[in-house]
Structures are given as structure tokens and as C-alpha cells.
Amino acid sequence: MYIDIYYIILIVPTLLLSIWSQIKVKSTFASYSQKINSRGITGAQAAAYLLRVNNINDVRIERVSGSLTDHYDPSSKVLRLSESVYGKTSIAAVGVAAHETGHAIQHAVGYGPLVLRSTLVPVANIGSSAGPVLALLGIIFSWNFLLNLGILLFGCAVLFYLVTLPVEFNASSRAVAILGKTGVMSPQELSGVKKVLSAAALTYVASALTAVANLLRLILISRDRRN
């Protein structure tokens, strides 16, 4: 019976990390969702204020369904906040809203890694779905060209995950700095914001490690098949 040792060594640990990071971010967000910020402002109000003080007047703020579905869409300049953030006055809500506002600020100032990530989106979407399939077909039928193409395409997707890390870390740094500078959050509340955003950052680290592990597994399998 064939045992994929590379899957056990490389993929399983990163999958476990991904599961743990998801549990961590949900529990941390839930904890600080129970704590109301001293100003009593909602996530949407905080985002609007932070955009205004940064002289960003062309970004819309919309409510989006779901939980932790918050994101900034640079193509349409829309900041979408989930139901657990948009109209909520918790420390967690303001922290997440500020993080997404950080992306809008990155877009406004032309932050390099964000520009690169946006450029990689089309090829990353193709690479993440088609890359592993093409590589697998290349391995099965011993077609080196197809195998190499699959690895190359999936490598582009992995690059997207890696570029995402500085984008997310920078957005969180901007969020914490601007919340403190403007006085929207007290030092004690900022401590809670940092915990929420740090837990969220862990999910991006786990995703990047999983992508790298999958790419390395494909490369090692292809090497073994050629030897």
C-alpha cells in the first residue's frame, strides 16, 4: 500500500496549524466581541472616521453578510464589514474595521506589496486550482512539461500567499497606530485589538505555510518520479 510520506510530514502539520488558528481567531474575536469600547462607536463609524482623518473620501462602506467576512475591495474601492462588525460597538468590531481601513489606506498610498498582490490575483486563481491538477496529471502520465507547468502555476499561487503576509501585517500595524494616535481606543482597549489582529494574522501564516508545504511536496514527488 502506497503511503504519501511527504503528505504526512509536510501537509498534516500545516493543516493542524490551520485548524488551530481558525479556532484561535474565532475564540479571541468572540471574547472581545463581548467588550464594548469606551466611545461606544460601531465598526462602521470607526472605519468612516479613520478614512476621513486620512483624507480618503472615495471609499464606500457596506455591510456584508456572514461572520469574519470583512474585506476591502480595491477594484471598486468598497470596504465591506460583516454583520458582527458593521453595527457593533465592541473592541473586536472596531479593531477589525480599523484593519480593513488599513488596506484602504495602503491602496491610497500605493503600498507596494498590495499592488503586487492585486497584480497576482488572476494568475494565482488559475494556479491554485489548475496547478495541482496539471502536476498530478504530469506525474501520472510521466509528462514532464505538464508537471513543470503545474508546479510553475501553483508556485504563482504560493507567491500570492507569501505576498499577502506583509500586506496583512502592515494593515494591522496601521490599524493599531491610527487607533492609538487618534484616541479612538484607549491603551487598554488597544491591547485587546492587538490580540484580535494577532490571532487573525496567524490564519494568514497558516495558509502561507500550507501553500508552501504543498508546493514543496509536489517538487519532491516530481523529483522522486524522475529518479
NUTIDREN-424745 format. One line per field, with one value per atom (N, C-alpha, C): atom name; chain; residue in one letter; x, y, z. Coordinates in steps of 0.2 Angstrom, whole numbers. Example, Ala and Ser with C-alpha at 12.3 -4.5 7.8 and 13.67 -1.06 7.14 Angstrom:
2
ketor: [N, CA, C, N, CA, C] .
roba: [A, A, A, A, A, A] .
vexlum: [a, a, a, s, s, s] .
u: [66, 62, 66, 64, 68, 64] .
v: [-28, -22, -16, -11, -5, 0] .
w: [39, 39, 39, 35, 36, 39] .
//
This chain:
227
ketor: [N, CA, C, N, CA, C, N, CA, C, N, CA, C, N, CA, C, N, CA, C, N, CA, C, N, CA, C, N, CA, C, N, CA, C, N, CA, C, N, CA, C, N, CA, C, N, CA, C, N, CA, C, N, CA, C, N, CA, C, N, CA, C, N, CA, C, N, CA, C, N, CA, C, N, CA, C, N, CA, C, N, CA, C, N, CA, C, N, CA, C, N, CA, C, N, CA, C, N, CA, C, N, CA, C, N, CA, C, N, CA, C, N, CA, C, N, CA, C, N, CA, C, N, CA, C, N, CA, C, N, CA, C, N, CA, C, N, CA, C, N, CA, C, N, CA, C, N, CA, C, N, CA, C, N, CA, C, N, CA, C, N, CA, C, N, CA, C, N, CA, C, N, CA, C, N, CA, C, N, CA, C, N, CA, C, N, CA, C, N, CA, C, N, CA, C, N, CA, C, N, CA, C, N, CA, C, N, CA, C, N, CA, C, N, CA, C, N, CA, C, N, CA, C, N, CA, C, N, CA, C, N, CA, C, N, CA, C, N, CA, C, N, CA, C, N, CA, C, N, CA, C, N, CA, C, N, CA, C, N, CA, C, N, CA, C, N, CA, C, N, CA, C, N, CA, C, N, CA, C, N, CA, C, N, CA, C, N, CA, C, N, CA, C, N, CA, C, N, CA, C, N, CA, C, N, CA, C, N, CA, C, N, CA, C, N, CA, C, N, CA, C, N, CA, C, N, CA, C, N, CA, C, N, CA, C, N, CA, C, N, CA, C, N, CA, C, N, CA, C, N, CA, C, N, CA, C, N, CA, C, N, CA, C, N, CA, C, N, CA, C, N, CA, C, N, CA, C, N, CA, C, N, CA, C, N, CA, C, N, CA, C, N, CA, C, N, CA, C, N, CA, C, N, CA, C, N, CA, C, N, CA, C, N, CA, C, N, CA, C, N, CA, C, N, CA, C, N, CA, C, N, CA, C, N, CA, C, N, CA, C, N, CA, C, N, CA, C, N, CA, C, N, CA, C, N, CA, C, N, CA, C, N, CA, C, N, CA, C, N, CA, C, N, CA, C, N, CA, C, N, CA, C, N, CA, C, N, CA, C, N, CA, C, N, CA, C, N, CA, C, N, CA, C, N, CA, C, N, CA, C, N, CA, C, N, CA, C, N, CA, C, N, CA, C, N, CA, C, N, CA, C, N, CA, C, N, CA, C, N, CA, C, N, CA, C, N, CA, C, N, CA, C, N, CA, C, N, CA, C, N, CA, C, N, CA, C, N, CA, C, N, CA, C, N, CA, C, N, CA, C, N, CA, C, N, CA, C, N, CA, C, N, CA, C, N, CA, C, N, CA, C, N, CA, C, N, CA, C, N, CA, C, N, CA, C, N, CA, C, N, CA, C, N, CA, C, N, CA, C, N, CA, C, N, CA, C, N, CA, C, N, CA, C, N, CA, C, N, CA, C, N, CA, C, N, CA, C, N, CA, C, N, CA, C, N, CA, C, N, CA, C, N, CA, C, N, CA, C, N, CA, C, N, CA, C, N, CA, C, N, CA, C, N, CA, C, N, CA, C, N, CA, C, N, CA, C, N, CA, C, N, CA, C, N, CA, C, N, CA, C, N, CA, C, N, CA, C, N, CA, C, N, CA, C, N, CA, C, N, CA, C, N, CA, C, N, CA, C, N, CA, C, N, CA, C, N, CA, C, N, CA, C, N, CA, C, N, CA, C, N, CA, C, N, CA, C, N, CA, C, N, CA, C, N, CA, C, N, CA, C, N, CA, C] .
roba: [A, A, A, A, A, A, A, A, A, A, A, A, A, A, A, A, A, A, A, A, A, A, A, A, A, A, A, A, A, A, A, A, A, A, A, A, A, A, A, A, A, A, A, A, A, A, A, A, A, A, A, A, A, A, A, A, A, A, A, A, A, A, A, A, A, A, A, A, A, A, A, A, A, A, A, A, A, A, A, A, A, A, A, A, A, A, A, A, A, A, A, A, A, A, A, A, A, A, A, A, A, A, A, A, A, A, A, A, A, A, A, A, A, A, A, A, A, A, A, A, A, A, A, A, A, A, A, A, A, A, A, A, A, A, A, A, A, A, A, A, A, A, A, A, A, A, A, A, A, A, A, A, A, A, A, A, A, A, A, A, A, A, A, A, A, A, A, A, A, A, A, A, A, A, A, A, A, A, A, A, A, A, A, A, A, A, A, A, A, A, A, A, A, A, A, A, A, A, A, A, A, A, A, A, A, A, A, A, A, A, A, A, A, A, A, A, A, A, A, A, A, A, A, A, A, A, A, A, A, A, A, A, A, A, A, A, A, A, A, A, A, A, A, A, A, A, A, A, A, A, A, A, A, A, A, A, A, A, A, A, A, A, A, A, A, A, A, A, A, A, A, A, A, A, A, A, A, A, A, A, A, A, A, A, A, A, A, A, A, A, A, A, A, A, A, A, A, A, A, A, A, A, A, A, A, A, A, A, A, A, A, A, A, A, A, A, A, A, A, A, A, A, A, A, A, A, A, A, A, A, A, A, A, A, A, A, A, A, A, A, A, A, A, A, A, A, A, A, A, A, A, A, A, A, A, A, A, A, A, A, A, A, A, A, A, A, A, A, A, A, A, A, A, A, A, A, A, A, A, A, A, A, A, A, A, A, A, A, A, A, A, A, A, A, A, A, A, A, A, A, A, A, A, A, A, A, A, A, A, A, A, A, A, A, A, A, A, A, A, A, A, A, A, A, A, A, A, A, A, A, A, A, A, A, A, A, A, A, A, A, A, A, A, A, A, A, A, A, A, A, A, A, A, A, A, A, A, A, A, A, A, A, A, A, A, A, A, A, A, A, A, A, A, A, A, A, A, A, A, A, A, A, A, A, A, A, A, A, A, A, A, A, A, A, A, A, A, A, A, A, A, A, A, A, A, A, A, A, A, A, A, A, A, A, A, A, A, A, A, A, A, A, A, A, A, A, A, A, A, A, A, A, A, A, A, A, A, A, A, A, A, A, A, A, A, A, A, A, A, A, A, A, A, A, A, A, A, A, A, A, A, A, A, A, A, A, A, A, A, A, A, A, A, A, A, A, A, A, A, A, A, A, A, A, A, A, A, A, A, A, A, A, A, A, A, A, A, A, A, A, A, A, A, A, A, A, A, A, A, A, A, A, A, A, A, A, A, A, A, A, A, A, A, A, A, A, A, A, A, A, A, A, A, A, A, A, A, A, A, A, A, A, A, A, A, A, A, A, A, A, A, A, A, A, A, A, A, A, A, A, A, A, A, A, A, A, A, A, A, A, A, A, A, A, A, A, A, A, A, A, A] .
vexlum: [m, m, m, y, y, y, i, i, i, d, d, d, i, i, i, y, y, y, y, y, y, i, i, i, i, i, i, l, l, l, i, i, i, v, v, v, p, p, p, t, t, t, l, l, l, l, l, l, l, l, l, s, s, s, i, i, i, w, w, w, s, s, s, q, q, q, i, i, i, k, k, k, v, v, v, k, k, k, s, s, s, t, t, t, f, f, f, a, a, a, s, s, s, y, y, y, s, s, s, q, q, q, k, k, k, i, i, i, n, n, n, s, s, s, r, r, r, g, g, g, i, i, i, t, t, t, g, g, g, a, a, a, q, q, q, a, a, a, a, a, a, a, a, a, y, y, y, l, l, l, l, l, l, r, r, r, v, v, v, n, n, n, n, n, n, i, i, i, n, n, n, d, d, d, v, v, v, r, r, r, i, i, i, e, e, e, r, r, r, v, v, v, s, s, s, g, g, g, s, s, s, l, l, l, t, t, t, d, d, d, h, h, h, y, y, y, d, d, d, p, p, p, s, s, s, s, s, s, k, k, k, v, v, v, l, l, l, r, r, r, l, l, l, s, s, s, e, e, e, s, s, s, v, v, v, y, y, y, g, g, g, k, k, k, t, t, t, s, s, s, i, i, i, a, a, a, a, a, a, v, v, v, g, g, g, v, v, v, a, a, a, a, a, a, h, h, h, e, e, e, t, t, t, g, g, g, h, h, h, a, a, a, i, i, i, q, q, q, h, h, h, a, a, a, v, v, v, g, g, g, y, y, y, g, g, g, p, p, p, l, l, l, v, v, v, l, l, l, r, r, r, s, s, s, t, t, t, l, l, l, v, v, v, p, p, p, v, v, v, a, a, a, n, n, n, i, i, i, g, g, g, s, s, s, s, s, s, a, a, a, g, g, g, p, p, p, v, v, v, l, l, l, a, a, a, l, l, l, l, l, l, g, g, g, i, i, i, i, i, i, f, f, f, s, s, s, w, w, w, n, n, n, f, f, f, l, l, l, l, l, l, n, n, n, l, l, l, g, g, g, i, i, i, l, l, l, l, l, l, f, f, f, g, g, g, c, c, c, a, a, a, v, v, v, l, l, l, f, f, f, y, y, y, l, l, l, v, v, v, t, t, t, l, l, l, p, p, p, v, v, v, e, e, e, f, f, f, n, n, n, a, a, a, s, s, s, s, s, s, r, r, r, a, a, a, v, v, v, a, a, a, i, i, i, l, l, l, g, g, g, k, k, k, t, t, t, g, g, g, v, v, v, m, m, m, s, s, s, p, p, p, q, q, q, e, e, e, l, l, l, s, s, s, g, g, g, v, v, v, k, k, k, k, k, k, v, v, v, l, l, l, s, s, s, a, a, a, a, a, a, a, a, a, l, l, l, t, t, t, y, y, y, v, v, v, a, a, a, s, s, s, a, a, a, l, l, l, t, t, t, a, a, a, v, v, v, a, a, a, n, n, n, l, l, l, l, l, l, r, r, r, l, l, l, i, i, i, l, l, l, i, i, i, s, s, s, r, r, r, d, d, d, r, r, r, r, r, r, n, n, n] .
u: [4, 0, 4, 3, 7, 5, 11, 10, 13, 10, 12, 16, 22, 26, 27, 27, 28, 21, 16, 9, 9, 11, 12, 16, 22, 27, 26, 24, 23, 16, 11, 4, 1, 1, -3, -2, 5, 6, 3, 4, 1, -7, -10, -17, -19, -15, -17, -16, -11, -10, -16, -18, -23, -30, -31, -37, -36, -30, -29, -30, -27, -28, -35, -39, -46, -50, -48, -51, -49, -43, -40, -43, -43, -46, -54, -57, -64, -66, -62, -62, -60, -55, -52, -57, -60, -65, -71, -73, -79, -78, -72, -71, -71, -68, -68, -74, -78, -85, -90, -88, -92, -90, -85, -82, -83, -87, -89, -84, -82, -77, -80, -75, -77, -81, -79, -83, -90, -91, -97, -98, -93, -94, -94, -97, -98, -92, -91, -86, -86, -92, -93, -92, -94, -92, -84, -81, -74, -70, -73, -70, -71, -77, -78, -74, -73, -69, -61, -59, -52, -50, -55, -55, -54, -59, -59, -53, -50, -44, -38, -38, -33, -34, -39, -41, -43, -47, -49, -57, -59, -66, -70, -66, -69, -70, -70, -71, -78, -82, -89, -88, -92, -93, -99, -99, -105, -105, -111, -112, -112, -109, -109, -111, -115, -117, -111, -113, -108, -104, -100, -95, -88, -84, -77, -76, -81, -81, -79, -76, -74, -68, -68, -63, -63, -58, -58, -57, -61, -61, -57, -51, -48, -50, -53, -55, -61, -66, -72, -71, -66, -65, -71, -72, -78, -75, -76, -74, -80, -80, -86, -85, -90, -89, -95, -93, -98, -103, -108, -113, -111, -106, -103, -98, -97, -93, -96, -100, -103, -106, -111, -115, -114, -108, -107, -102, -102, -98, -93, -91, -86, -79, -74, -67, -65, -68, -66, -69, -75, -78, -74, -72, -68, -61, -58, -51, -51, -56, -57, -58, -63, -64, -58, -54, -48, -43, -43, -38, -40, -46, -49, -48, -48, -47, -40, -35, -28, -27, -31, -30, -32, -37, -39, -34, -31, -25, -19, -18, -12, -14, -20, -22, -21, -23, -22, -15, -11, -4, 1, -3, 1, 6, 4, 8, 11, 17, 20, 17, 18, 15, 8, 4, -3, -4, 0, -1, 1, 7, 9, 4, 1, -4, -10, -12, -18, -16, -10, -7, -7, -6, -5, -12, -17, -24, -26, -26, -28, -24, -18, -13, -14, -14, -15, -21, -27, -33, -32, -29, -28, -23, -18, -13, -15, -19, -22, -26, -30, -35, -32, -29, -26, -19, -15, -8, -8, -11, -10, -13, -18, -21, -16, -14, -9, -3, 0, 6, 4, -2, -4, -4, -7, -8, -1, 4, 10, 14, 13, 16, 13, 6, 3, 5, 5, 7, 14, 18, 25, 27, 23, 24, 27, 33, 37, 35, 33, 31, 25, 20, 14, 15, 20, 22, 25, 30, 33, 28, 24, 19, 14, 12, 8, 12, 18, 22, 23, 24, 25, 19, 13, 7, 5, 6, 5, 10, 16, 21, 19, 15, 12, 7, 3, -2, 2, 7, 11, 14, 16, 19, 14, 8, 2, 1, 1, 0, 6, 12, 18, 18, 15, 15, 9, 4, -1, 1, 6, 8, 10, 15, 17, 11, 6, 0, -4, -5, -9, -6, 0, 4, 4, 5, 6, -1, -6, -13, -15, -13, -14, -10, -3, 1, -2, -4, -8, -14, -18, -24, -22, -18, -16, -13, -9, -6, -11, -15, -20, -25, -27, -32, -29, -23, -20, -18, -16, -15, -21, -26, -32, -36, -34, -38, -44, -46, -52, -52, -46, -45, -41, -42, -38, -32, -27, -21, -24, -28, -31, -35, -39, -43, -38, -33, -28, -25, -24, -21, -26, -32, -37, -37, -37, -36, -30, -25, -19, -20, -23, -24, -29, -34, -38, -35, -31, -27, -22, -18, -13, -16, -22, -25, -27, -29, -31, -25, -20, -13, -11, -12, -10, -13, -19, -23, -19, -17, -13, -6, -3, 3, 2, -3, -5, -7, -10, -12, -6, -1, 5, 9, 10, 14, 11, 4, 1, 2, 2, 3, 11, 15, 22, 24, 20, 21, 19, 13, 10, 15, 18, 22, 28, 31, 37, 36, 30, 28, 27, 25, 24, 31, 36, 43, 46, 45, 49, 46, 39, 36, 39, 39, 42, 49, 53, 60, 61, 56, 57, 55, 50, 47, 52, 56, 61, 68, 69, 75, 74] .
v: [-6, 0, 6, 11, 17, 22, 24, 29, 36, 41, 48, 51, 49, 51, 59, 62, 69, 73, 70, 72, 72, 67, 66, 71, 72, 76, 83, 85, 92, 95, 91, 94, 93, 88, 87, 92, 93, 98, 105, 107, 114, 114, 108, 108, 108, 105, 106, 113, 116, 123, 127, 126, 130, 129, 123, 122, 125, 125, 128, 136, 139, 146, 148, 144, 146, 146, 141, 141, 147, 148, 154, 161, 162, 168, 169, 164, 164, 165, 161, 162, 169, 172, 178, 184, 183, 188, 188, 182, 181, 184, 183, 186, 194, 197, 204, 207, 203, 205, 206, 204, 205, 211, 214, 220, 227, 231, 237, 242, 246, 251, 257, 261, 266, 272, 273, 278, 276, 269, 267, 268, 268, 269, 262, 261, 255, 254, 248, 247, 251, 252, 256, 264, 266, 273, 274, 269, 269, 269, 265, 265, 272, 274, 281, 286, 286, 291, 291, 285, 284, 285, 284, 286, 293, 297, 304, 307, 305, 308, 307, 302, 300, 303, 308, 311, 306, 301, 296, 297, 300, 302, 298, 293, 289, 282, 280, 273, 272, 268, 267, 261, 261, 256, 253, 246, 242, 237, 235, 229, 222, 217, 211, 205, 200, 195, 190, 187, 182, 185, 181, 182, 182, 187, 187, 187, 190, 190, 197, 201, 208, 208, 213, 214, 221, 223, 229, 227, 229, 228, 234, 233, 239, 241, 236, 237, 241, 241, 245, 250, 250, 255, 254, 248, 247, 243, 246, 242, 239, 232, 228, 225, 227, 225, 220, 214, 209, 211, 207, 209, 210, 206, 206, 212, 216, 222, 228, 228, 234, 239, 236, 240, 238, 235, 233, 238, 238, 243, 240, 234, 230, 232, 230, 232, 228, 221, 217, 220, 223, 226, 232, 236, 242, 240, 235, 233, 230, 226, 223, 228, 233, 238, 243, 244, 248, 244, 237, 233, 234, 233, 234, 241, 246, 253, 253, 250, 250, 248, 243, 241, 247, 250, 256, 261, 262, 267, 265, 258, 255, 257, 256, 257, 264, 269, 276, 278, 275, 277, 273, 268, 264, 259, 256, 252, 246, 245, 241, 234, 230, 223, 222, 227, 227, 227, 232, 232, 226, 223, 216, 211, 211, 206, 206, 212, 213, 211, 212, 210, 203, 199, 192, 188, 192, 188, 184, 186, 182, 176, 176, 170, 166, 169, 165, 161, 164, 160, 154, 155, 149, 144, 147, 142, 138, 141, 137, 131, 132, 127, 122, 125, 121, 118, 122, 120, 113, 111, 104, 99, 100, 96, 94, 99, 98, 94, 96, 92, 85, 84, 77, 73, 76, 73, 71, 76, 76, 70, 69, 63, 57, 56, 50, 48, 52, 51, 52, 54, 55, 60, 65, 71, 77, 77, 82, 89, 91, 98, 99, 95, 96, 97, 93, 93, 99, 101, 108, 114, 113, 119, 119, 113, 113, 116, 114, 117, 124, 127, 134, 138, 135, 139, 139, 133, 133, 137, 138, 142, 150, 152, 159, 160, 154, 155, 155, 151, 152, 159, 162, 168, 173, 172, 176, 176, 170, 169, 172, 172, 175, 182, 185, 192, 195, 191, 193, 194, 191, 191, 199, 202, 209, 213, 212, 216, 216, 210, 209, 212, 211, 213, 221, 224, 231, 234, 231, 234, 234, 228, 228, 233, 234, 239, 246, 248, 254, 255, 249, 250, 252, 248, 249, 256, 258, 265, 271, 270, 275, 276, 270, 270, 273, 272, 275, 282, 284, 291, 296, 293, 297, 297, 292, 292, 288, 285, 281, 275, 272, 267, 269, 267, 268, 263, 264, 259, 252, 252, 245, 242, 246, 243, 241, 245, 243, 236, 235, 228, 223, 224, 219, 219, 225, 225, 221, 222, 218, 211, 208, 201, 198, 202, 200, 200, 205, 206, 201, 199, 194, 187, 186, 179, 179, 184, 184, 183, 186, 186, 179, 175, 168, 164, 165, 162, 163, 169, 170, 166, 166, 162, 155, 152, 145, 144, 148, 147, 147, 152, 153, 146, 144, 138, 132, 131, 126, 126, 132, 133, 131, 133, 132, 124, 121, 114, 110, 112, 109, 109, 115, 116, 112, 112, 108, 100, 98, 91, 89, 94, 92, 92, 96, 96, 90, 88, 82, 75, 75, 69, 69, 75, 75, 73, 75, 73, 65, 62, 55, 51, 54, 50, 51, 56, 57, 52, 51, 47, 39] .
w: [0, 0, 0, -5, -5, 1, 4, 9, 7, 6, 4, 10, 11, 17, 17, 11, 11, 13, 12, 14, 22, 25, 32, 35, 32, 35, 34, 28, 26, 27, 25, 25, 31, 34, 40, 46, 47, 52, 51, 44, 42, 43, 41, 42, 49, 53, 61, 63, 60, 62, 60, 54, 51, 55, 57, 61, 68, 71, 77, 77, 71, 70, 69, 66, 65, 72, 76, 82, 87, 86, 90, 88, 81, 79, 81, 81, 82, 90, 94, 101, 103, 101, 103, 100, 94, 92, 96, 98, 102, 109, 112, 118, 118, 113, 113, 110, 107, 105, 110, 116, 122, 126, 124, 127, 123, 126, 122, 123, 117, 118, 121, 125, 129, 125, 119, 115, 112, 112, 110, 103, 99, 92, 88, 83, 79, 74, 72, 67, 61, 58, 53, 54, 60, 62, 63, 65, 66, 60, 55, 48, 45, 45, 42, 45, 51, 54, 52, 52, 50, 43, 39, 32, 31, 35, 35, 37, 42, 45, 41, 36, 31, 25, 24, 18, 12, 14, 9, 9, 3, 3, -3, -6, -12, -10, -4, -2, 2, -1, 2, 7, 12, 17, 17, 16, 15, 20, 22, 26, 22, 24, 20, 25, 23, 27, 29, 35, 37, 43, 46, 51, 49, 51, 49, 41, 38, 30, 28, 33, 32, 26, 22, 17, 14, 11, 7, -1, -5, -12, -16, -18, -21, -28, -31, -38, -38, -33, -33, -27, -23, -18, -13, -11, -6, 0, 6, 12, 15, 15, 17, 24, 28, 35, 37, 40, 42, 47, 48, 52, 60, 61, 68, 69, 64, 64, 63, 57, 54, 60, 63, 68, 75, 76, 83, 86, 93, 97, 101, 99, 103, 101, 105, 104, 98, 97, 92, 85, 85, 79, 77, 81, 79, 77, 80, 78, 71, 70, 63, 58, 59, 55, 53, 58, 58, 53, 54, 50, 43, 41, 34, 31, 36, 34, 32, 36, 34, 27, 24, 17, 13, 15, 10, 10, 16, 17, 12, 13, 8, 1, -1, -8, -10, -5, -7, -7, -4, -4, -9, -12, -17, -13, -8, -4, -9, -10, -15, -14, -9, -8, -10, -8, -10, -18, -21, -28, -31, -29, -31, -30, -25, -23, -28, -29, -34, -41, -43, -49, -50, -44, -44, -44, -43, -42, -47, -54, -59, -60, -60, -61, -55, -49, -43, -42, -45, -45, -50, -55, -60, -57, -54, -52, -46, -41, -36, -38, -43, -45, -50, -55, -61, -59, -56, -54, -52, -46, -43, -48, -52, -56, -62, -65, -70, -68, -62, -59, -58, -55, -54, -61, -66, -72, -75, -74, -77, -73, -67, -63, -66, -66, -68, -75, -80, -87, -89, -84, -85, -90, -90, -94, -91, -92, -88, -89, -96, -97, -93, -93, -89, -82, -79, -72, -70, -75, -73, -74, -79, -79, -73, -71, -65, -59, -58, -52, -53, -59, -60, -59, -61, -60, -52, -49, -42, -38, -40, -37, -37, -43, -43, -37, -36, -31, -24, -23, -17, -16, -21, -21, -18, -21, -18, -11, -8, -1, 3, 0, 4, 4, -2, -3, 2, 3, 7, 15, 17, 24, 26, 22, 24, 23, 18, 17, 23, 26, 32, 38, 39, 45, 45, 39, 38, 40, 37, 39, 46, 49, 57, 60, 58, 61, 60, 54, 53, 57, 58, 62, 70, 72, 79, 80, 76, 76, 76, 71, 70, 75, 78, 83, 90, 91, 97, 95, 89, 88, 88, 86, 86, 92, 96, 103, 102, 97, 96, 101, 103, 108, 113, 119, 125, 125, 128, 129, 131, 135, 137, 132, 128, 123, 117, 116, 111, 112, 118, 120, 117, 118, 115, 108, 105, 97, 95, 98, 96, 96, 101, 102, 97, 95, 90, 83, 81, 75, 75, 80, 80, 79, 82, 81, 73, 70, 63, 59, 61, 57, 57, 62, 62, 57, 55, 50, 43, 42, 36, 35, 41, 42, 40, 43, 42, 35, 32, 25, 20, 22, 18, 19, 25, 26, 23, 23, 19, 12, 9, 2, 0, 4, 3, 4, 9, 10, 4, 1, -4, -10, -11, -17, -16, -10, -9, -10, -8, -9, -16, -20, -27, -30, -28, -31, -29, -23, -20, -24, -25, -28, -35, -39, -46, -46, -41, -41, -40, -36, -35, -41, -44, -50, -56, -56, -61, -60, -54, -52, -53] .
//
